[in-house]
């Protein structure tokens, strides 16, 4: 069938398809499970544990890099010290709902703030190298890694998100 009548039928069919909402059974399982975990409160514990694990991994990497630089600035020790503290807060937040609302956000905020502080210190470190920002490409490649502290800040951000998520069991 061709002509105006076919176009009317086709547009009506397209409109009816556009208003159909897929049921949970039709949606892909990969998209449903994470959303259900967040809605039911199971994701909060996992994110708290991920914060703890990320703190340890980040602190270990930071220790190796700052040791290579000889810990020339006392501020280089802060992210190394915050690693085990973040691990303890992440584990406590996964085990205890009260710790997830009190300790985890405080420690996570400190880690996130230290990541921002490190970003500033690394930007300043690149600027202090010979040639400063006029030789940006060379100094960014050989100087302190400018974006690495932001990764530590993301670990703190995960802890902050975990602290505000709903917890399984309604607490």
Secondary structure by P-SEA (a helix, b strand, c coil): cccaaaaaaaaaaaaaaaacccccccccccccaaaaaaaaccaaaaaaaaaaaaaaaaaaaaaaaaaaaccccccccccccaaaaaaaaaaaaaccccccccaaaaaaaaaaaaaaaaaaaaaaaaaaccccccaaaaaaacccccaaaaaaaaaaaaaaaaaaccccccc
